[in-house]
Amino acid sequence: MRKAIFKSVSLMLLVLLSAVFIGAQKPKNIDKTNLGLEYDLPIIMYHSTYKKNPNKYNLPPKDLEKDFVYILECGYTPIFMSDLIEFKETGKPLPKKPIIVSFDDAYTNNYLYAFPIMKELSFKCVISVVGKYTDDNYKNGELHPTGSHMTYEEIDEMNKSGLVEIQSHTYNLHNNSGRIGLGKRRGETYEQYKKSVSDDLMQLQNKLKEKLNITCTTVAYPFGSYSIDSEKVLKELGFKAALTCNEGINKINKDTNLFYLKRYNRPAGISAEKFFGKIEVKI
């Protein structure tokens, strides 16, 4: 009888210890990023937004608001470049349906007309600044919605709102005087290219840091132009990503190269439904 009881108790203890051991081996708080998370990430590129419509890439504010509402109604969550970079570096998951909405050139009308819409809808956007354009505002003394660019005060206000992330569109490479964007000049050596591009990019980096305590992590290639050496130079300067003008959906996972991100250029004269229906976003 005693032997039977002893065996029974021993068996129960063995089962209990096995359960404890198995429980101890079971991983807690599984990092889902290790399971191969991948996202379809559309990035939309805007430029100007004001009521008159003299060119293809000025979207009237009423149409911009319709775009933003449409994006939200379709279940997308606007994110910053910093969110994308954090996913790449740490594995912190992105929202289920992420989207990046970017503005190039930092026109004054972005502050006057787009910013109020962002605040109304709590909508995040990325704005890429051309340093010389901003500096020229102070020289010319004229600020108007159609052609001028945001001041440092406006950039600062938008950045501090938590709805706008400021990135670099270079200091003065958004021109056709000898170099197109981050493309290489004919016959230019790597060292010559590196110095020229680095001097320009760091001029804006240093100004934004000194004036507004902003450090850009991303470069929007002017005209979408870059060279075989651009990625190397940008990495050496501390940048983590770059935006092209090539169109397509970005497949984002832990191995994605963030220096060639695709964007869809949003033209005027077409409804939100038609524009987003034409690109590869599955609504």
Steps between C-alpha positions, in 0.01 A plus 500: 500500500779735601687418179190579294453833678869580458487423128186712463655795679823464304308496174309813598823676595658396170202637305507822703873550451466429128227763472714753685799420278295532180349825623844636577614412150201669333610842367321803635416817308592356162653764273280467194758677287707183521221320320565694179261796512460672164297806408373651177592867545369765259672840517316795345686810379332841506642842421282813505148546625310824438169604351617603156623218281753618241708183489467123511639449846307761694213324673228736632449477879147360464638211292789448743250467785301246296820300449574498873145401590502228235829359633363483854166354393686223318664399825851633440713643781738784405848448643829692509830398346626453857236228552622319189863530605417377851332191355808434290743545788312362801215294358228716658191410295330753272122544487312239299453735200777763511531790257742794475372832367787726395529859379805613301646854497321632814288764329338768714163362393581176681492703820203719404268234356627147562596545866146598614365184332763290676398648835130451433547133411801423726676396182879445491711622207867522402625830354839518327667841514726668242725716717582768245134551418430572865801732531396689186166584662680720750703669225204572277268604779195366316293207624210392285318168462582433135877525484670563834618239747453442870698707747700348784230622738232313304718189474554514876127531575409211275777280636398565860136415422582129489318474167789595271841339465763720333742335258764615252454589134865625498619856557547605138506194274143559384626678189649421161823697535764239428355219709151353485394400848743247643613386157871502412662746263675355199857399586452566870697278737342345806693732732391808304141380501508417870638841599255697285192308611612479863566874523151574371313249714686592818432869442129429543558247779704750699251784447200296607688366802626841607176690444232241580678199656385282209716220360378359170528126447370490143582671171242551226708485180444824301337410166531141619862510383771295673815312406660165571697671780211685666411231750859468622538875551165533675584217738837657584316823588263316731187491286281190526274522194427681175191568289503460122250600232470143374143377529382182666403343831786443742533149641628565850669236714811482717721463190355786292750760375345831606716715269286435191145545627236545230236774498190582302491861376149637560380713204208740499192451287411149619282388790632319806311187396653497153852583616518242776316252281768534231787426732548157651342576836237240579206693639 
